[in-house]
């Protein structure tokens, strides 16, 4: 006898044919249990497999399976007749007090929820295991109260993965994936980062993940990615974030090879305002690089990925001890392990500005030891074609002594903003997004993912047939759930209108840092030692 899953008492279902030809019909089955509604997609053969599994499980008093031998499935009339027969059959077996306890039935009604397949051949019904057997325990009343008792966290949850339509994979990293999603009943597009708890624990990144959640929960800035929701299940963590269809700055820099001084100045200025905001909140970013700078549809930047950030840092040169960051952008004081503070972000800004202007980081070597020696000891080579103001700010941002570095003094961002390189920037207008952008991403619409790597966007979104419901015990991640103010208002509207929809299926995820989905998150590219600071 196979191990039984927790029983979901299905109360209603409705079938609609969504694709058909002479040989195959794909049916969309809308399933409801305790006001939770989701959709699964099944072919006729899947119904037959379910019937066989119920027979093998020795379920008594099964109704006869529909006989469609003499029905022409190539006509609309025939398709509708089959639909009615299948729907009536499902309703009949749902009334059988034993069926609801059979794994095959539960998986048939829940697996791959809200995941319309790209093609019929892609549907995997291996979840209907041939060793399923019937457990003759009494099923109880089977009413909605039972379902609420069985899954109280679903009944009380504000938002779950089932509230979202999964559209595309837009990134993948060592901890998981990032999906382009849309909340049911809304037009707004989000990025959903899904992290695997087991991997996070195995790689000793629990505190970093908590830090990212804490920072995202309290940041509200036009040039920093905002978090709309956060929630968790037994196995996964979910961040629902602003979607930036312009993709990573890394993508655009690779395409253009290098940017003009005007374009580089604009991005550097918006990043400066973002860093200023973080520093005022006592946060050192520590992972500024092209992969972590996103572009919005309007051409403005958004910083993302706060997994390596550190809270409680108010000084320029002390407060943090970790060997932490991306090799090409590490400040000398991090490499020297002498302690570091907010000034490391100004070094990284200098490195990023240098790369935007030249196409290369200021110090580069495929050999990591040689790279680190260059960062600690070599002088930066300034291309002769750069303007004097540009050359000067690069020299001052890439000053190896954090106390002498531009931005490294008590004035922090104010000294950076006052540099002649930024003399053309009206900082108030920049903050209000009133200055013209130097480049407008060629985004067709809200769903456009052309600025993301096809390596990710071509990945299938169909997940394994596992059912991970929201957990009641937030093991290692207490207080993770979050609903932003605007999102909370939308949620209340949906609750009042009874428009909320919830899946019974959690999507696959080994989630990536978004928001934009850079290839590496805390991987060998992003390093962090001495993790407990």
Secondary structure, DSSP 8 states (H G I E B T S, - for coil): -----------EEEEEEEEE-SS-EEEEEEEEETTEEEEEEEEHHHHHHHHHHHHHTT-SS-------TTS-TTSHHHHHHHHHHHHHHHHHHHTSTTGGG-HHHHHHHHTTTT---SSGGG---TTS-TT-----S-----SHHHHHHHTHHHHH-S--GGGEEEEEEEEE-SSEEEEEEEETT---EEEEEEEEHHHHHHTT-HHHHHHHHHHHHH---TTB--EEEEEEBSSEEEEEEE--TT-BHHHHHHHHSS--HHHHHHHHHHHHHHHHHHHHTTEE----SGGGEEE-TTS-EEE---TT-EES--SSS-SB---EEEGGG--HHHHHTS-B-THHHHHHHHHHHHHHHHSS-SS--SSHHHHHHHHHH------TTS-HHHHHHHHHHT-SSTTTSTT-STTTHHHHHTSGGGTT--HHHHHTT-S--S------STT--TTS-HHHHTS-----S----B-SS-TT-TT--EE-HHHHHHHHHHHHTT-----S--------SSSS--S-SSSSSEEE-S---
